Each structure stands twice: as C-alpha cells, then as structure tokens.
Amino acid sequence: MPFPHPDGEYAVTTMYSVPDDAWYLELDLVAGQRNLVTAIVPDEDPAREPTVCFDPRGPHVDVPYEVMRWFMDQVEEEIRTSRAWMRLRPELVEIIHQLRQEHLGVIDDDTFRVVLAEVRAQVSEADLPAVLEAAFGRNPDGSTPSAQNG
C-alpha cells in the first residue's frame, strides 16, 4: 500500500522480494503512476549494501528536494530497522546470519528450545536477547519483544 507524501503528489511503496532477500522502496509520482527512484535494502546478507537506482530510460523528472529528503528518510528508517543487527560485533553478526539462513527466521517452540541451548553455548547472556531477536524475533523466554511492550 502506498504511503503518500504530505503534498499528495508523491508516494512511497514498500514491498519485500523473497528471491532478493531485500526490501524495495519505490518513490512514485502519483499522477503518472510512475516509479522515479527505487531503494533496495538487503536484510539477510551483511555483505550486500543498500542501493538506490534511478530509471535511466525514463524521461527526466524534477523531484523537489523536500520530497527526495522525505524518501531518503523512509529508506534510512528501513535500513535501521531491517539491518540493525548487522551493526553488532562481527562474531554476533556471523551467528545471526547463520541462524537466519538455517531457520529462515521462523522457528517453532520445540526447535526454539533446542536452538536456544546451542546459542547460549556460543554467546554471552548479555548478547543473547539481541541475537535471538535478530535471528527469530524472540526473547530468551520465547516470547516476542512486541508482546512484552504491548
């Protein structure tokens, strides 16, 4: 669903590409239903960096600075939320990346208990919450972080 800019002339559409393991944010000109800029934010592989692409074949369109800044703020927030775990210490990033690859971010309760014991053997108790949240969206007790906040 498009998220409109306050002036109503532009909108950002966000979608996830499973084959690319990445979030796509598109800045669209609403009136022409035309994509102007696409930001790609990989969220699985720490080696892949976010990128911004412009359509070189399309006609030139002047995008106001305020609109481009608004779009880049949306991209920055996506990078912050989907890649925050990649800013942890390199050894934790590697563990999280392996867990995400092995379990695809989804784990049932029985498997979680087994994996929890394995992760506890690899990381400190202080690092455990960050690793489990990044890998599975769970706390050490198996609950989801949003369940405790809400």
C-alpha positions in Angstrom: 0.0 0.0 0.0 1.5 3.4 -0.9 2.4 5.8 1.8 1.7 9.3 0.5 3.9 12.4 0.8 2.1 15.2 2.6 1.7 17.1 -0.7 -0.1 14.1 -2.3 1.9 14.2 -5.5 4.3 11.5 -4.5 4.1 8.2 -2.6 6.4 5.5 -1.3 5.5 1.9 -1.9 7.4 -0.7 0.1 7.5 -4.4 -0.8 9.6 -7.4 0.1 11.3 -9.5 -2.6 11.8 -13.0 -1.3 14.2 -14.0 -4.2 16.4 -11.0 -3.5 16.1 -11.1 0.3 15.6 -7.4 0.2 13.1 -4.6 0.8 12.2 -2.4 -2.1 11.1 1.1 -1.5 9.8 3.0 -4.6 9.3 6.7 -4.9 6.4 7.1 -7.3 4.8 10.1 -9.0 1.2 9.5 -8.1 -0.4 11.3 -11.1 1.6 9.5 -13.7 1.7 6.2 -11.7 5.4 6.3 -12.5 8.3 4.9 -10.5 11.1 7.6 -10.1 13.5 6.0 -7.7 14.0 2.6 -6.2 15.9 1.8 -3.0 16.9 -1.8 -2.3 17.7 -2.7 1.3 19.0 -6.3 1.6 18.1 -7.7 5.1 19.7 -11.2 5.1 23.3 -10.8 3.9 25.6 -8.4 5.7 27.9 -8.3 2.7 25.2 -6.7 0.5 24.8 -2.9 0.9 21.7 -0.9 0.3 21.5 0.8 -3.1 19.4 3.5 -4.8 18.5 3.2 -8.5 17.1 5.7 -11.0 15.4 4.7 -14.2 17.9 5.9 -16.9 15.5 5.2 -19.7 12.7 7.3 -18.4 12.2 11.0 -19.1 13.8 13.5 -16.8 11.6 14.4 -13.8 12.5 17.2 -11.3 11.9 15.8 -7.8 11.7 18.6 -5.2 14.5 18.4 -2.5 11.9 18.1 0.2 10.3 15.0 -1.4 13.7 13.4 -2.0 14.7 14.0 1.6 11.4 12.5 2.8 12.0 9.4 0.6 15.6 9.0 1.9 14.3 9.3 5.5 12.0 6.4 4.7 14.9 4.5 3.3 17.1 5.3 6.3 14.4 4.0 8.6 14.1 0.8 6.7 17.8 0.3 6.8 17.8 1.0 10.5 15.0 -1.5 11.3 15.9 -4.3 8.9 19.7 -4.1 9.2 20.3 -3.1 12.8 21.6 -6.5 13.8 24.4 -6.1 11.2 25.9 -3.3 13.4 26.6 -5.8 16.2 30.0 -7.2 16.8 31.2 -9.3 13.8 31.1 -12.6 15.6 27.4 -12.0 16.6 26.6 -10.9 13.0 28.0 -14.2 11.8 26.0 -16.3 14.3 22.8 -14.4 13.4 23.4 -14.7 9.7 23.9 -18.5 10.1 20.7 -18.8 12.2 18.7 -16.8 9.7 20.0 -18.9 6.8 19.3 -22.2 8.6 15.9 -21.4 10.0 14.7 -18.7 7.6 13.7 -16.5 10.6 10.9 -18.9 11.6 11.2 -21.4 14.4 8.6 -23.4 16.3 8.6 -23.6 20.1 10.2 -27.1 20.4 13.0 -26.3 18.0 13.5 -22.9 19.7 14.3 -24.6 23.0 17.0 -26.7 21.3 18.5 -23.8 19.3 18.4 -21.6 22.5 20.7 -24.1 24.3 23.1 -24.0 21.3 23.1 -20.2 21.1 23.7 -19.9 24.8 26.8 -22.0 24.4 28.1 -19.6 21.8 27.2 -16.1 23.1 27.1 -14.4 26.5 23.8 -13.9 28.4 24.2 -10.2 27.7 24.2 -10.7 24.0 21.6 -13.4 23.9 18.5 -11.1 23.6 20.0 -9.2 20.6 20.9 -12.4 18.8 17.5 -14.1 19.4 15.6 -11.0 18.4 17.6 -10.6 15.2 17.5 -14.2 14.2 13.9 -15.1 15.2 12.1 -12.1 16.6 12.0 -13.7 20.0 13.2 -13.1 23.6 15.2 -15.7 25.5 11.9 -16.8 27.2 10.4 -17.5 23.7 8.1 -14.5 23.7 8.2 -11.8 21.1 9.6 -8.4 22.0 6.4 -6.7 20.9 4.3 -8.9 23.2 6.2 -7.5 26.2 5.9 -3.9 25.1 2.2 -4.1 24.3 
